Amino acid sequence: MPVIVTRNPTGALLRSAVLPGWGQFYNQRPFKGIVLGSIELGLLGWLIAEHIASEDARTRDDRPAYDLHSQRRLDLIWYTSAAWLFGMLDAYVDAYLYSFSTENEVFERETGIGAAFFINL
Protein backbone atom coordinates (compact mmCIF):
# COMPACT_ATOMS: atom_id res chain seq x y z
CA MET A 1 0.00 0.00 0.00
CA PRO A 2 1.63 3.29 -1.07
CA VAL A 3 1.79 6.21 1.27
CA ILE A 4 -0.65 8.88 0.14
CA VAL A 5 0.74 12.35 0.74
CA THR A 6 -1.91 15.01 1.29
CA ARG A 7 -1.96 18.74 1.74
CA ASN A 8 -4.06 20.75 4.17
CA PRO A 9 -6.48 22.92 2.12
CA THR A 10 -6.94 25.45 4.93
CA GLY A 11 -3.19 25.71 5.38
CA ALA A 12 -2.73 26.33 1.66
CA LEU A 13 -5.46 28.99 1.67
CA LEU A 14 -3.97 30.78 4.67
CA ARG A 15 -0.48 30.67 3.16
CA SER A 16 -1.82 32.32 0.00
CA ALA A 17 -3.64 34.90 2.10
CA VAL A 18 -0.42 35.86 3.90
CA LEU A 19 1.93 35.84 0.91
CA PRO A 20 0.67 35.55 -2.67
CA GLY A 21 1.95 32.35 -4.28
CA TRP A 22 2.99 30.69 -1.03
CA GLY A 23 -0.02 28.33 -1.10
CA GLN A 24 0.89 27.23 -4.63
CA PHE A 25 4.48 26.54 -3.54
CA TYR A 26 3.07 24.55 -0.60
CA ASN A 27 1.10 22.47 -3.13
CA GLN A 28 4.30 21.93 -5.14
CA ARG A 29 3.13 24.11 -8.03
CA PRO A 30 6.05 26.59 -8.20
CA PHE A 31 5.31 27.92 -11.71
CA LYS A 32 1.74 28.72 -10.72
CA GLY A 33 3.02 30.29 -7.50
CA ILE A 34 5.43 32.55 -9.37
CA VAL A 35 2.79 33.61 -11.92
CA LEU A 36 -0.02 34.24 -9.43
CA GLY A 37 2.31 35.83 -6.88
CA SER A 38 3.75 38.16 -9.51
CA ILE A 39 0.32 39.18 -10.74
CA GLU A 40 -1.02 39.79 -7.24
CA LEU A 41 2.03 41.70 -6.03
CA GLY A 42 2.23 43.64 -9.29
CA LEU A 43 -1.38 44.75 -8.93
CA LEU A 44 -0.74 45.69 -5.30
CA GLY A 45 2.30 47.75 -6.31
CA TRP A 46 0.30 49.49 -9.03
CA LEU A 47 -2.49 50.19 -6.52
CA ILE A 48 -0.01 51.79 -4.12
CA ALA A 49 1.49 53.89 -6.95
CA GLU A 50 -1.98 55.14 -7.96
CA HIS A 51 -2.78 55.95 -4.33
CA ILE A 52 0.41 58.02 -4.04
CA ALA A 53 -0.37 59.75 -7.36
CA SER A 54 -3.93 60.57 -6.29
CA GLU A 55 -2.79 61.98 -2.96
CA ASP A 56 -0.10 64.02 -4.71
CA ALA A 57 -2.70 65.41 -7.14
CA ARG A 58 -4.99 66.22 -4.20
CA THR A 59 -2.28 68.18 -2.41
CA ARG A 60 -1.48 70.09 -5.63
CA ASP A 61 -5.21 70.80 -6.03
CA ASP A 62 -5.18 69.25 -9.53
CA ARG A 63 -8.77 68.03 -9.79
CA PRO A 64 -8.57 66.24 -13.20
CA ALA A 65 -5.43 64.30 -12.20
CA TYR A 66 -6.96 63.50 -8.81
CA ASP A 67 -10.14 62.15 -10.44
CA LEU A 68 -8.13 60.03 -12.88
CA HIS A 69 -5.86 58.48 -10.24
CA SER A 70 -8.70 58.03 -7.77
CA GLN A 71 -10.73 56.08 -10.33
CA ARG A 72 -7.73 53.93 -11.22
CA ARG A 73 -7.10 53.34 -7.53
CA LEU A 74 -10.70 52.21 -7.04
CA ASP A 75 -10.51 49.87 -10.04
CA LEU A 76 -7.21 48.43 -8.81
CA ILE A 77 -8.69 47.75 -5.38
CA TRP A 78 -11.23 45.48 -7.10
CA TYR A 79 -8.67 43.85 -9.42
CA THR A 80 -6.19 43.22 -6.61
CA SER A 81 -8.89 41.80 -4.34
CA ALA A 82 -10.16 39.49 -7.09
CA ALA A 83 -6.64 38.27 -7.90
CA TRP A 84 -5.90 37.68 -4.21
CA LEU A 85 -9.11 35.71 -3.72
CA PHE A 86 -8.46 33.72 -6.89
CA GLY A 87 -4.99 32.79 -5.63
CA MET A 88 -6.38 31.74 -2.27
CA LEU A 89 -9.13 29.61 -3.82
CA ASP A 90 -6.70 28.07 -6.30
CA ALA A 91 -4.39 27.03 -3.47
CA TYR A 92 -7.33 25.60 -1.51
CA VAL A 93 -8.62 23.53 -4.44
CA ASP A 94 -5.15 22.32 -5.43
CA ALA A 95 -4.50 21.18 -1.86
CA TYR A 96 -7.88 19.45 -1.71
CA LEU A 97 -7.15 17.58 -4.97
CA TYR A 98 -3.42 17.12 -4.28
CA SER A 99 -3.52 13.34 -3.80
CA PHE A 100 -6.43 12.65 -6.15
CA SER A 101 -4.43 10.85 -8.85
CA THR A 102 -2.60 8.67 -6.30
CA GLU A 103 -5.85 7.78 -4.54
CA ASN A 104 -7.43 6.99 -7.91
CA GLU A 105 -4.55 4.67 -8.89
CA VAL A 106 -4.80 2.84 -5.55
CA PHE A 107 -8.57 2.48 -6.00
CA GLU A 108 -8.12 1.10 -9.53
CA ARG A 109 -5.52 -1.42 -8.37
CA GLU A 110 -7.57 -2.57 -5.38
CA THR A 111 -10.87 -2.92 -7.24
CA GLY A 112 -9.60 -3.88 -10.68
CA ILE A 113 -11.78 -1.11 -12.10
CA GLY A 114 -9.96 1.44 -14.19
CA ALA A 115 -9.56 2.72 -17.70
CA ALA A 116 -8.46 -0.74 -18.93
CA PHE A 117 -11.62 -2.29 -17.46
CA PHE A 118 -13.88 0.04 -19.42
CA ILE A 119 -11.86 -0.37 -22.65
CA ASN A 120 -12.27 -4.14 -22.50
CA LEU A 121 -16.06 -3.96 -22.14
Protein Blocks (a to p, Z undefined) as FASTA:
>chain_A
ZZdddddfklmmmmmmmpghklmmmnopaklmmmmmmmmmmmmmmmmmmmmmmmmmmmno
paklmmmmmmmmmmmmmmmmmmmmmmmmmmmmmmmmmmmmmmmmmmmmmnopafklmmmZ
Z
